[in-house]
Amino acid sequence: MFIAVRNILKAWLLLGGFVVAFSALGWWLGGLRLASVFFVVCLLMAATVFWYGPRIILASLGARELTLAEATLLHTTVERLAARAGVGRPRLYVMPSGHPHAISVGRGVSSASVGLSRGLTAALPPAELEGVIAHELAKIKQRDVVVQTPAVLLAGWLVEASRIGGWLQRALLFVLAPVAASLVQILLSPRREFAADLRAADICESPHGLADALIRLEQVNELVEFSASPVTEPLYTVNPFEPVGLAAMFSTHPPIGERVARLRALDAEWRERLRAA
């Protein structure tokens, strides 16, 4: 409960701070008249981020909603796990990428979406796929999506703003990218992934499906090329980017090995049972 409340406060501080900061900039540049204009424009932008941010992110990743007729079993699985997680059934989206990854975005426990790539549904066996879905549902339950959705979107806008600089693009990116990365790092702690892992293990009634999935996804990352904006890194179950350059600045995931060790520790006798089998 504390994590959820903290994330909601972070989201409101982010959007409110965005409006206040640019209104102050308008005051500095042109007094009350320009500050009023900046305030109204930024208020509309903040409302757009809050209400339409999830759709904007999903559209940028080429996701489309997956109908019940297309994947009845997958919808049934998500609905069952959502009931265990204590959240409303999220909208289910499919992303065309052959790289296995999943994301979650939304405004709360009853208005969220989960996106699964075609590569993910093809690569993972049922128990591991359930673990990944449960991890994303845990992020919804903890309201991680409430803060990570606007944070990623605003950071992405900052990075994209450097493209209008023409021959100044590199200099603008040098200035704006660290600002965007700092925003993401302040708001999105790696601890949220540990908390989501633990809740996912509780949802699935076993930590091993997710632990095995994390290992498999780490191995696949080395074999399958992935292309997307590094700003979207916080959205994924594991970091799909090489930790170099711009991608390293936006990395918010803890090491896979540490996550797997914490999950395995929830079932201390798993090695003995495995040997006995």
C-alpha positions as CSV (number, residue, x, y, z in Angstrom):
1,M,0.0,0.0,0.0
2,F,2.8,2.4,0.9
3,I,4.5,1.7,-2.5
4,A,1.2,2.5,-4.4
5,V,0.6,5.7,-2.5
6,R,4.2,6.8,-3.1
7,N,4.0,6.2,-6.8
8,I,0.7,8.1,-7.1
9,L,2.4,11.1,-5.3
10,K,5.4,10.8,-7.6
11,A,3.1,11.0,-10.6
12,W,1.3,14.1,-9.4
13,L,4.5,15.8,-8.4
14,L,6.0,15.0,-11.9
15,L,3.0,16.4,-13.8
16,G,2.5,19.3,-11.4
17,G,6.2,20.1,-11.4
18,F,6.2,20.1,-15.2
19,V,3.4,22.7,-15.3
20,V,5.0,24.9,-12.6
21,A,8.5,24.7,-14.1
22,F,7.4,25.9,-17.6
23,S,5.0,28.5,-16.1
24,A,8.0,29.9,-14.2
25,L,10.0,29.9,-17.4
26,G,7.3,31.9,-19.1
27,W,7.3,34.4,-16.3
28,W,11.0,34.8,-16.6
29,L,10.8,35.2,-20.4
30,G,7.8,37.5,-20.7
31,G,6.1,38.2,-17.4
32,L,2.5,37.3,-16.4
33,R,1.1,37.2,-19.9
34,L,3.5,34.7,-21.2
35,A,3.4,32.7,-17.9
36,S,-0.4,32.4,-18.4
37,V,0.1,31.1,-21.9
38,F,2.7,28.6,-20.7
39,F,0.5,27.5,-17.8
40,V,-2.5,26.7,-20.0
41,V,-0.4,24.9,-22.7
42,C,1.5,22.8,-20.1
43,L,-1.7,22.0,-18.3
44,L,-3.2,20.7,-21.5
45,M,0.0,18.7,-22.2
46,A,0.0,17.2,-18.7
47,A,-3.7,16.2,-19.1
48,T,-2.7,14.6,-22.5
49,V,0.1,12.7,-20.9
50,F,-2.1,11.4,-18.1
51,W,-5.1,10.4,-20.2
52,Y,-3.5,9.4,-23.5
53,G,0.1,8.6,-22.5
54,P,-0.5,4.8,-22.5
55,R,-2.0,4.9,-26.0
56,I,0.9,7.1,-27.2
57,I,3.5,4.7,-25.9
58,L,1.8,1.6,-27.2
59,A,1.3,3.2,-30.6
60,S,5.0,4.2,-30.7
61,L,5.9,0.5,-30.2
62,G,3.5,-0.6,-33.0
63,A,1.2,-2.4,-30.6
64,R,-2.4,-3.3,-31.4
65,E,-5.1,-4.6,-29.2
66,L,-5.3,-8.4,-29.1
67,T,-8.9,-9.6,-29.5
68,L,-10.4,-12.4,-27.5
69,A,-11.0,-14.4,-30.7
70,E,-7.3,-14.3,-31.6
71,A,-6.0,-15.6,-28.3
72,T,-8.7,-17.0,-26.0
73,L,-6.2,-18.9,-23.9
74,L,-4.0,-15.9,-23.4
75,H,-6.9,-13.7,-22.4
76,T,-8.1,-16.3,-20.0
77,T,-4.6,-16.6,-18.4
78,V,-4.4,-12.8,-18.0
79,E,-7.9,-12.6,-16.5
80,R,-7.1,-15.4,-14.0
81,L,-3.8,-13.8,-12.9
82,A,-5.3,-10.3,-12.7
83,A,-7.9,-11.7,-10.3
84,R,-5.2,-13.1,-8.1
85,A,-3.3,-9.8,-8.3
86,G,-6.3,-7.9,-7.2
87,V,-6.4,-5.6,-10.3
88,G,-9.0,-5.1,-13.1
89,R,-8.4,-7.2,-16.2
90,P,-6.0,-5.0,-18.3
91,R,-6.3,-4.5,-22.0
92,L,-4.0,-6.9,-23.8
93,Y,-1.9,-5.7,-26.7
94,V,0.4,-7.6,-29.1
95,M,3.6,-6.0,-30.4
96,P,5.0,-7.2,-33.8
97,S,8.6,-7.5,-32.7
98,G,10.3,-10.9,-32.8
99,H,12.3,-9.9,-29.7
100,P,10.7,-11.4,-26.5
101,H,9.6,-8.5,-24.2
102,A,6.6,-7.3,-22.3
103,I,5.5,-3.9,-21.0
104,S,2.7,-2.4,-18.8
105,V,1.3,1.1,-19.0
106,G,-1.7,2.8,-17.6
107,R,-3.3,5.2,-15.1
108,G,-4.2,2.7,-12.3
109,V,-5.4,-0.7,-11.4
110,S,-8.6,-0.5,-13.4
111,S,-7.3,1.3,-16.5
112,A,-4.0,-0.4,-17.5
113,S,-2.7,-2.3,-20.5
114,V,-0.2,-5.1,-20.9
115,G,1.7,-5.5,-24.1
116,L,3.4,-8.8,-25.2
117,S,5.6,-9.1,-28.2
118,R,5.1,-12.0,-30.6
119,G,8.6,-13.1,-29.8
120,L,7.7,-13.4,-26.1
121,T,4.6,-15.6,-26.7
122,A,6.6,-17.8,-29.0
123,A,9.7,-18.2,-26.9
124,L,8.4,-18.8,-23.4
125,P,6.6,-22.0,-22.2
126,P,3.3,-21.4,-20.3
127,A,4.8,-21.3,-16.7
128,E,7.4,-18.7,-17.7
129,L,4.9,-16.6,-19.7
130,E,2.6,-16.6,-16.6
131,G,5.6,-15.3,-14.5
132,V,6.2,-12.4,-16.9
133,I,2.6,-11.5,-17.1
134,A,2.3,-11.6,-13.3
135,H,5.3,-9.3,-13.0
136,E,3.6,-6.8,-15.2
137,L,0.4,-7.1,-13.3
138,A,2.4,-6.6,-10.1
139,K,3.6,-3.3,-11.5
140,I,0.0,-2.3,-12.1
141,K,-1.0,-3.3,-8.6
142,Q,1.9,-1.2,-7.1
143,R,0.9,1.7,-9.4
144,D,4.4,1.6,-10.9
145,V,2.6,2.2,-14.3
146,V,1.1,5.4,-12.9
147,V,4.6,7.0,-12.6
148,Q,6.6,5.2,-15.2
149,T,4.2,6.0,-18.1
150,P,4.4,9.8,-17.8
151,A,8.1,9.7,-16.8
152,V,9.0,7.7,-20.0
153,L,6.8,9.9,-22.2
154,L,8.1,13.2,-20.9
155,A,11.7,12.0,-21.0
156,G,11.1,10.8,-24.6
157,W,9.8,14.3,-25.5
158,L,12.9,15.9,-24.1
159,V,15.2,13.6,-26.0
160,E,13.2,14.1,-29.2
161,A,13.3,17.9,-28.7
162,S,17.0,17.7,-29.6
163,R,16.1,16.7,-33.1
164,I,14.8,20.2,-33.9
165,G,18.2,21.6,-33.4
166,G,19.6,20.9,-36.9
167,W,23.3,21.3,-36.7
168,L,22.9,21.9,-33.0
169,Q,21.3,18.5,-32.5
170,R,24.3,16.9,-30.9
171,A,24.8,19.8,-28.5
172,L,21.1,19.8,-27.6
173,L,21.2,16.0,-27.0
174,F,24.3,16.4,-24.8
175,V,22.2,18.8,-22.6
176,L,18.7,17.3,-22.8
177,A,19.5,13.6,-22.5
178,P,21.1,13.9,-19.1
179,V,18.2,15.9,-17.9
180,A,15.7,13.3,-19.2
181,A,17.8,10.5,-17.7
182,S,18.0,12.2,-14.3
183,L,14.2,12.5,-14.3
184,V,13.8,8.8,-15.0
185,Q,16.4,7.8,-12.4
186,I,15.0,9.9,-9.7
187,L,11.4,8.6,-10.2
188,L,12.0,5.0,-11.0
189,S,14.1,3.0,-8.5
190,P,15.4,-0.5,-9.3
191,R,13.7,-1.6,-6.1
192,R,10.4,-1.5,-7.9
193,E,11.5,-4.5,-10.0
194,F,12.4,-6.5,-6.9
195,A,9.0,-5.7,-5.4
196,A,7.2,-6.6,-8.6
197,D,9.2,-9.9,-8.8
198,L,8.2,-10.9,-5.2
199,R,4.5,-10.0,-5.8
200,A,4.6,-12.0,-9.1
201,A,5.9,-15.0,-7.3
202,D,2.9,-14.7,-4.9
203,I,0.5,-14.3,-7.8
204,C,1.8,-17.4,-9.5
205,E,2.2,-19.3,-6.2
206,S,5.8,-20.1,-7.3
207,P,8.9,-18.0,-7.9
208,H,10.4,-20.4,-10.5
209,G,8.4,-19.5,-13.5
210,L,9.5,-15.9,-13.4
211,A,13.0,-16.9,-12.4
212,D,13.4,-19.2,-15.4
213,A,11.8,-16.6,-17.7
214,L,14.3,-13.9,-16.5
215,I,17.2,-16.3,-17.3
216,R,15.8,-17.1,-20.7
217,L,15.2,-13.5,-21.6
218,E,18.7,-12.5,-20.6
219,Q,20.1,-15.3,-22.9
220,V,17.8,-14.2,-25.8
221,N,18.9,-10.6,-25.5
222,E,22.4,-11.7,-26.6
223,L,21.0,-13.5,-29.7
224,V,18.1,-11.4,-31.0
225,E,18.4,-7.8,-32.1
226,F,16.1,-5.2,-30.5
227,S,15.3,-1.8,-31.8
228,A,13.5,0.9,-29.9
229,S,14.1,4.2,-28.1
230,P,16.3,3.6,-25.0
231,V,14.0,6.0,-23.1
232,T,11.5,3.2,-23.0
233,E,13.8,1.0,-20.9
234,P,11.9,1.2,-17.6
235,L,8.8,-0.2,-19.3
236,Y,10.2,-3.7,-19.9
237,T,10.4,-6.8,-17.7
238,V,14.2,-6.9,-18.3
239,N,16.5,-4.4,-19.9
240,P,16.6,-5.3,-23.6
241,F,19.3,-2.7,-24.5
242,E,23.1,-3.0,-24.5
243,P,24.2,-0.8,-21.5
244,V,26.2,1.6,-23.6
245,G,25.8,5.2,-24.6
246,L,22.3,6.7,-24.3
247,A,20.9,3.3,-23.2
248,A,23.1,3.2,-20.2
249,M,21.8,6.5,-19.0
250,F,18.2,5.3,-18.9
251,S,18.9,1.8,-17.3
252,T,16.7,1.3,-14.3
253,H,16.8,-2.5,-14.0
254,P,18.8,-4.4,-11.4
255,P,21.1,-7.3,-12.5
256,I,19.2,-10.4,-13.6
257,G,21.4,-12.6,-11.4
258,E,20.4,-10.7,-8.3
259,R,16.7,-10.9,-9.2
260,V,16.8,-14.6,-9.9
261,A,18.7,-15.2,-6.6
262,R,16.0,-13.4,-4.6
263,L,13.3,-15.3,-6.3
264,R,15.0,-18.7,-5.8
265,A,15.5,-17.8,-2.1
266,L,11.7,-17.8,-1.7
267,D,11.8,-21.6,-2.1
268,A,15.0,-22.6,-0.4
269,E,14.5,-26.4,-1.0
270,W,14.1,-26.2,-4.8
271,R,17.5,-27.6,-5.5
272,E,16.8,-30.7,-3.4
273,R,13.5,-31.3,-5.1
274,L,15.2,-30.9,-8.5
275,R,17.8,-33.5,-7.6
276,A,15.2,-35.9,-6.3
277,A,13.3,-35.5,-9.6
